[in-house]
Structure formats: C-alpha cells, structure tokens
Amino acid sequence: MDDKRKHDFSDTIAQSDMINDYTKGWLNAVSEAMKEFDSETAEKITMRAAHVCEKNWHDHMSEHGYDLNSHDLPSFVKSLNEHVKEQGPEGYARMEDKDSVIVVFKPGKCVCPLVVSGYLKPSFNLCSCPNRVFEITLEKVTLKNVKSECISSFAAGDDSCTFRARVL
C-alpha cells in the first residue's frame, strides 16, 4: 500500500474524538459478552485487568501516605478502617478470625472507574476485578497466598460491596 495514502478508518478513529465512543462501545460489548460466561471464566478475563487497577489504586494510596509494606493483617484492617473513616465511602473492615477478613463498603454507586466514566455499565462480573485487587493487596500485606470472594455488590443491585478474604 502507498505510504502517501489518506487516513483510513482506523486512523480516523484513533486520531479523533471518536476514539472515546469507539472504546466505550468495544468495552461494553466485551462486558455484555462476559455476562454469558460462568464466574470462573469471567474472573480469568478480568484477572489481568485487576493488576492495572491494583497498581493504580496502590499508587493513589501511596500518594496519600499509605504503605502496604508496613502492615500485618490486623494493622492493615485497622488502617483501612481509619482511611474509610477519613476518606469514605461508608464502610468497615473486620477480622473474622486470625486468617480471615471481611470488608464492606457502601459507596451508593458502582465505583469502578470504567463505570463512573461511562465506559461500562455496572455488572457483577466486573466485581471479579476489585475482588482480585483485594486478594493482591492482602498478598502484599501478608506475603502469603489469599483467596477472596465478592459476597455482595452495588453493581448487582445490593446496597454494599462486600468482600471476604482468607489467607491460605
């Protein structure tokens, strides 16, 4: 193809304001397709995305003086409660036993940046991403493997986002 060609469709999309609508449409199509998958498959798909969310969340927390490496599990729970009390949203974290934590947030809306920005519609399948972020966070705190589950979700119509994690 001639290097002097005019912009093709992909160039037009990528170099214009149309890229936002294109990205929203593409992400919504993927999100809708994920609703057809079982939770295990949806979790595998969002697992990689969770690492992006986790890095951005931890960078944000670090900017506010929050250091995950300075905590064990009980002090992490205490610190998380202090952060929630100061910054919101309404919620709490508590130890269920020495290896298990439950975290409840009541944000009043889905707080996924892709939902808030209008790129995606709320969907319970998206909750496997913050669930994985919770696991990664606790793995950094405890230096052990963690398994967590999303118990309730604003995106699923619940009044809270609740996650339970167990250190393995």
C-alpha positions in Angstrom: 0.0 0.0 0.0 1.2 3.5 -0.8 2.7 5.3 2.2 1.1 8.5 1.0 -2.4 7.1 1.4 -5.1 9.1 3.1 -6.2 8.3 6.6 -8.1 5.0 6.7 -10.9 4.2 9.1 -8.6 3.1 11.9 -6.5 6.3 11.6 -9.7 8.4 11.6 -11.0 6.8 14.7 -7.7 6.7 16.6 -6.9 10.4 15.9 -10.3 11.9 16.7 -12.8 12.3 19.5 -14.4 9.2 18.1 -11.9 7.0 20.0 -13.8 7.5 23.2 -17.1 6.4 21.7 -15.4 3.5 20.0 -13.6 2.4 23.2 -16.9 2.7 25.2 -18.7 0.6 22.6 -16.0 -2.0 22.5 -15.7 -2.3 26.3 -19.4 -2.5 26.7 -19.6 -5.3 24.1 -16.9 -7.3 25.9 -18.7 -6.6 29.3 -22.0 -7.8 27.9 -20.4 -10.9 26.4 -18.8 -11.7 29.8 -22.3 -12.0 31.3 -22.7 -15.1 29.3 -19.7 -16.7 30.9 -19.6 -18.6 34.2 -18.0 -16.7 37.1 -14.7 -18.6 36.8 -14.2 -17.7 33.2 -15.2 -14.0 33.8 -12.7 -13.9 36.6 -9.9 -15.2 34.4 -10.7 -12.5 31.9 -10.6 -9.7 34.5 -7.6 -11.1 36.3 -5.1 -9.2 34.1 -7.1 -6.0 34.2 -7.1 -6.3 38.0 -3.3 -5.9 38.0 -3.8 -2.5 36.3 -6.4 -1.4 38.8 -4.3 -2.7 41.7 -1.3 -0.7 40.6 -3.3 2.5 40.1 -5.1 2.0 43.4 -1.8 1.4 45.3 -0.2 4.4 43.6 -3.2 6.5 44.7 -2.9 5.2 48.2 0.8 5.8 48.3 0.3 9.4 47.3 -1.8 9.7 50.4 0.9 8.2 52.7 -0.5 4.6 52.8 2.2 2.0 52.8 1.1 -1.6 52.4 4.5 -3.0 53.3 4.3 -1.5 56.8 1.3 -3.7 57.9 0.4 -7.1 59.1 -3.2 -8.2 58.6 -4.6 -6.8 61.9 -2.9 -3.4 61.4 -4.0 -3.3 57.8 -7.6 -3.8 58.9 -7.2 -1.0 61.5 -5.6 1.3 59.0 -8.2 0.6 56.3 -10.9 1.5 58.8 -9.1 4.7 59.6 -8.8 5.5 55.9 -12.5 4.8 55.3 -13.5 7.0 58.3 -11.4 9.9 57.0 -11.9 9.5 53.2 -15.1 7.4 52.7 -17.0 5.7 51.4 -19.1 4.5 54.4 -18.0 1.0 55.4 -15.7 -1.1 57.6 -13.2 -3.9 57.7 -13.0 -6.5 60.4 -11.2 -9.7 61.2 -13.4 -12.7 61.2 -10.6 -14.8 62.6 -6.8 -14.7 62.6 -6.7 -15.5 58.8 -9.9 -14.1 57.5 -11.1 -10.5 56.8 -14.4 -9.1 55.6 -14.6 -5.7 54.0 -17.9 -3.8 53.5 -18.2 -0.6 51.5 -21.4 1.3 51.0 -20.5 3.8 48.2 -24.0 4.4 47.0 -22.9 3.6 43.4 -20.6 1.4 41.5 -17.1 2.9 42.0 -15.4 1.1 39.1 -13.6 3.9 37.2 -14.8 2.4 33.9 -18.4 2.6 35.1 -18.0 6.0 36.7 -16.5 7.4 33.5 -19.4 5.9 31.4 -17.2 3.4 29.6 -19.1 0.4 31.1 -22.4 -0.3 32.7 -22.4 -1.9 36.2 -22.2 -5.6 36.1 -21.5 -8.2 38.8 -18.9 -9.8 36.5 -16.8 -6.6 36.8 -16.6 -7.3 40.6 -14.1 -10.0 40.0 -11.7 -7.2 39.3 -11.9 -5.5 42.7 -12.1 -8.9 44.3 -8.7 -9.8 42.7 -7.4 -6.3 43.7 -8.4 -7.2 47.3 -6.5 -10.5 47.0 -3.4 -8.9 45.6 -3.4 -6.2 48.3 -3.7 -8.8 51.1 -1.0 -10.9 49.5 1.3 -7.9 49.6 0.4 -7.3 53.2 0.7 -10.9 54.4 3.3 -12.2 51.9 1.1 -15.3 51.6 -1.5 -16.5 49.1 -5.0 -15.2 49.6 -8.4 -16.3 48.3 -11.2 -13.8 48.3 -14.8 -13.7 47.2 -17.3 -11.0 46.4 -20.3 -11.5 48.6 -22.4 -8.6 47.6 -22.1 -5.8 45.1 -23.7 -2.5 44.3 -23.3 -3.4 40.6 -25.6 -6.5 41.3 -28.2 -4.3 43.0 -27.1 -4.7 46.6 -26.6 -1.8 49.0 -23.0 -2.6 49.6 -19.9 -4.1 48.1 -18.7 -6.9 50.5 -15.6 -9.0 50.1 -14.3 -11.8 52.3 -10.7 -13.0 52.1 -8.8 -15.8 53.7 -5.1 -16.1 54.0 -4.1 -19.6 52.8 
